[in-house]
Amino acid sequence: MKTFKLTAKKILSSDIKLSLHALDNLSTLNLFNTIEKTSKHILITDENVDILYAKKIIEQIEANGYNVLKLIIPPYDKSKNLQEYSRLADECLNYGFDKHSVIFSLGGGVVNNIAGFLASTLYRGIGLIHFPTSMLAQVDAAIDFKQAVNHNQGKNLLGSYYPASQIIIDPTVLKTLDRRFIVDGLSESIKHALCQDRPFYDFLEKNVENLDDENILLEIIQRSIELKLELMNDDLEDDFDETIKQYGHALGHAIEHLSNGEIYHGEAIAIGMCVSSEIALLLGLSDERTRDLHYSIFDKYSLPTVVPKKYSFDNIWNKMKYDKHSLNGKVYTGILQSVGSMALTKSGEYGHYIEEDLLRQAIDKNQQRIKK
Ligand SMILES: NC(=O)c1ccc[n+]([C@@H]2O[C@H](COP(=O)([O-])OP(=O)(O)OC[C@H]3O[C@@H](n4cnc5c(N)ncnc54)[C@H](O)[C@@H]3O)[C@@H](O)[C@H]2O)c1
């Protein structure tokens, strides 16, 4: 038999620019130098963000000599699916997209993710510029190569790794975002603090009453990005990095999906992180103080900490088995030894594979908090 190996190296990279009022000054950001004037371009946004910010962005793009068509999707995760993807693809191709066309994505994680997935697939990859407008998108969803839509079986099951060329972050747009979404996004910042940075944990704890101060938000977003970028090294599946990025996510995604939009992403992973801290205790890898530091910070940020009893264990377990990291009937999580430090498995890995019974015990412990 003759065998061959086909390899190609492609470097994924995105330029991230963070500053107050960045979205008022696009011409100063070197955004447009490489965008083809003769090609057609599209701005994708959702119904809520459209009313607030689309006009000012489109005016600035047009002032630089481009034509952009605006496409609007309904808000929330219900739009992050193949039907909406397919509708947007039809619109782009009918409009006359070519290989040099650019998609501008203006909105929260939902808009960024579906626009990113679309950009990665049209002509096997066209230009993509993110303007993330929600807290979750500014600290996490847009700071990634992961683009995806959901499937009935689970979240983000259809996706790709694809870089936006530019990610422009302006924290001043957060002033129009509901408080529930602000703290929802900050759940990802708390995740980084718990896993990587004790002083950042203290900073977040101290500033919970100061979230109206845009300089505090700027500082939180900056630190969150720095901590996330530490994990975005050459190996996109690196065990240590991936375990931190996915901390609380296996259970969180299951709860988020089962709740059908009632529990948001950051809320669901806050619950997931609390259950991970219970698993850590049950495994004897951590202590009560570390577990309590999980519950206390999420309580301070008014994020949920307990798995709602209305979701049966079997339903949760079945959803978790579709998590991409699940293996041989076990689910995957990182474990904290203490705040800022991850615990290793006996074989020296950061990802712990958890049996059904251990997860059941951890959720029982977690739900005992309801009675307190
Ligand atoms: N690595 C990744 O790709 C990654 C990481 C985390 C989350 N996500 C995904 O992100 C999505 C959730 O993102 P999200 O919380 O931003 O949800 P979202 O995009 O639905 O936005 C939340 C709500 O806020 C509104 N909104 C956004 N910006 C606003 C602003 N500045 N002012 C007023 N309203 C505004 C939106 O219209 C929406 O109603 C989920 O699909 C999740 O899976 C992806």
The ligand as an ORCA input file, in Angstrom:
! r2SCAN-3c Opt
* xyz 0 1
  N     -15.792     30.841     22.694
  C     -16.983     31.144     22.289
  O     -17.207     31.168     21.128
  C     -18.049     31.483     23.278
  C     -17.732     31.745     24.611
  C     -18.770     32.118     25.479
  C     -20.087     32.205     25.010
  N     -20.344     31.909     23.714
  C     -21.714     31.988     23.194
  O     -22.182     33.316     23.315
  C     -23.600     33.305     23.351
  C     -24.114     34.204     24.438
  O     -23.625     35.497     24.237
  P     -24.378     36.767     24.863
  O     -24.609     36.576     26.301
  O     -23.665     37.954     24.401
  O     -25.832     36.622     24.245
  P     -26.579     37.467     23.129
  O     -25.748     37.643     21.935
  O     -27.912     36.817     22.963
  O     -26.760     38.895     23.822
  C     -27.527     38.981     24.981
  C     -28.620     40.056     24.849
  O     -28.000     41.331     24.972
  C     -28.385     42.156     23.881
  N     -27.290     43.078     23.696
  C     -26.038     42.808     23.250
  N     -25.266     43.909     23.355
  C     -26.037     44.891     23.878
  C     -25.806     46.241     24.264
  N     -24.594     46.799     24.159
  N     -26.832     46.943     24.771
  C     -28.053     46.378     24.927
  N     -28.335     45.116     24.606
  C     -27.332     44.384     24.085
  C     -28.659     41.201     22.754
  O     -29.524     41.770     21.804
  C     -29.343     40.055     23.508
  O     -30.683     40.371     23.729
  C     -24.010     31.856     23.560
  O     -24.479     31.341     22.345
  C     -22.728     31.178     23.951
  O     -22.674     29.814     23.563
  C     -19.358     31.567     22.847
*
